[in-house]
Amino acid sequence: MTSLTSNPQTSISHRHNAVIEVQNLVYTYSHQEPVLKEISFSLNAGDRVALMGATGSGKSTLLENLIGLKHPQSGAIYINGTLVEPKTLPQIRKQVGFTFQDANDQLFMPTILEDVTFGPRNYGVSPAIAIDKALQLLADFGLEAYARRSAHELSGGQRRLAALATILALEPSILILDEPTAGLDPAWRRHLAQVLLKLPVQVILIASHDLHWLGRVTQRALVLSGGCIQIDSQIQPLLQDGKTLDQLGLPVDW
Ligand SMILES: Nc1ncnc2c1ncn2[C@@H]1O[C@H](COP(=O)(O)OP(=O)(O)OP(=O)(O)O)[C@@H](O)[C@H]1O
């Protein structure tokens, strides 16, 4: 991990044992300036990392590149040494659990229980085992009473927790979450933090505007601004550096 620095990309060397390695990633939506310009970083086993950045800075775009939903114009992403490309996506998605910013993108079955059992059933887990596990996960998130209801009958926060249950059911070794606390009250934000801190995963990467919550769940922060990773540092000193956060469009008291 580097210390607080304004341009860490120059100091990143190749880390062949990295869990996630991003090398010189460039991503441009059609006919626009690049949203991501020469992004490079490595995440290692045990890293719990916050991805911070002002609205529209490119956090979701970066996360969607990491799991192969978007394809960079140049650069490369390796997950546990495997290049992320169309032919490796089945292998990548066995390792990586990803929740979308919009939980509705993840819940498409007639009931929540079927959503949570869908992934394990696809990987050949028996119905009885998949259902047991799903009911346990739904209970962990206070959703046991909703198991046989449709996602449309859940609140926004409940949908977000249900979407997280769908990916935890697959026991991913890497967790990538886009705005996991949006719509959650303080008690559920705390509970979610406790759940995440106990998970036996290699790496957690979380994009969020919920800076105080990120400070409880992650140790390291990457800050996106102007299409680049402007900061790669321990999160606690950064959260106390109101001036730097303000300059990056992340005023801490707002
Ligand atoms: N499908 C798209 N087509 C064109 N431009 C897009 C598309 N999706 C996002 N963008 C643009 O890319 C930029 C980055 O968007 P992105 O959603 O990655 O930002 P973000 O940091 O996740 O924002 P937020 O904090 O609001 O979730 C924005 O300027 C946005 O307008």
The ligand as an SDF file (V2000), in Angstrom:
LIG
                    3D

 31 33  0  0  0  0  0  0  0  0999 V2000
  -23.9410    4.2120  -20.8310 N   0  0  0  0  0  0  0  0  0  0  0  0
  -23.2860    5.3740  -20.8190 C   0  0  0  0  0  0  0  0  0  0  0  0
  -23.1030    6.0910  -21.9610 N   0  0  0  0  0  0  0  0  0  0  0  0
  -22.4160    7.2400  -21.9650 C   0  0  0  0  0  0  0  0  0  0  0  0
  -21.8680    7.7820  -20.8540 N   0  0  0  0  0  0  0  0  0  0  0  0
  -22.0200    7.1170  -19.6970 C   0  0  0  0  0  0  0  0  0  0  0  0
  -22.7410    5.8830  -19.5990 C   0  0  0  0  0  0  0  0  0  0  0  0
  -22.7170    5.4520  -18.3260 N   0  0  0  0  0  0  0  0  0  0  0  0
  -22.0200    6.3740  -17.6370 C   0  0  0  0  0  0  0  0  0  0  0  0
  -21.6020    7.3740  -18.4530 N   0  0  0  0  0  0  0  0  0  0  0  0
  -20.8110    8.5490  -18.0640 C   0  0  0  0  0  0  0  0  0  0  0  0
  -19.5820    8.0920  -17.5140 O   0  0  0  0  0  0  0  0  0  0  0  0
  -19.2260    8.8750  -16.3920 C   0  0  0  0  0  0  0  0  0  0  0  0
  -18.9500    7.9700  -15.2130 C   0  0  0  0  0  0  0  0  0  0  0  0
  -20.1660    7.3510  -14.8100 O   0  0  0  0  0  0  0  0  0  0  0  0
  -20.1900    6.2940  -13.6330 P   0  0  0  0  0  0  0  0  0  0  0  0
  -21.5880    5.7980  -13.4940 O   0  0  0  0  0  0  0  0  0  0  0  0
  -19.1130    5.2930  -13.8400 O   0  0  0  0  0  0  0  0  0  0  0  0
  -19.7850    7.2280  -12.4000 O   0  0  0  0  0  0  0  0  0  0  0  0
  -19.8660    6.9600  -10.8370 P   0  0  0  0  0  0  0  0  0  0  0  0
  -18.6180    7.4710  -10.2330 O   0  0  0  0  0  0  0  0  0  0  0  0
  -20.2060    5.5210  -10.5870 O   0  0  0  0  0  0  0  0  0  0  0  0
  -21.0810    7.9090  -10.4360 O   0  0  0  0  0  0  0  0  0  0  0  0
  -22.0920    7.8340   -9.1880 P   0  0  0  0  0  0  0  0  0  0  0  0
  -21.3140    8.2310   -7.9670 O   0  0  0  0  0  0  0  0  0  0  0  0
  -23.1290    8.8510   -9.5620 O   0  0  0  0  0  0  0  0  0  0  0  0
  -22.6410    6.4400   -9.1140 O   0  0  0  0  0  0  0  0  0  0  0  0
  -20.3360    9.8980  -16.1880 C   0  0  0  0  0  0  0  0  0  0  0  0
  -19.9400   11.1130  -16.7430 O   0  0  0  0  0  0  0  0  0  0  0  0
  -21.4920    9.3280  -16.9570 C   0  0  0  0  0  0  0  0  0  0  0  0
  -22.2850   10.3350  -17.5080 O   0  0  0  0  0  0  0  0  0  0  0  0
  1  2  1  0
  2  3  1  0
  2  7  2  0
  3  4  2  0
  4  5  1  0
  5  6  2  0
  6  7  1  0
  6 10  1  0
  7  8  1  0
  8  9  2  0
  9 10  1  0
 10 11  1  0
 11 12  1  0
 11 30  1  0
 12 13  1  0
 13 14  1  0
 13 28  1  0
 14 15  1  0
 15 16  1  0
 16 17  2  0
 16 18  1  0
 16 19  1  0
 19 20  1  0
 20 21  2  0
 20 22  1  0
 20 23  1  0
 23 24  1  0
 24 25  2  0
 24 26  1  0
 24 27  1  0
 28 29  1  0
 28 30  1  0
 30 31  1  0
M  END
$$$$
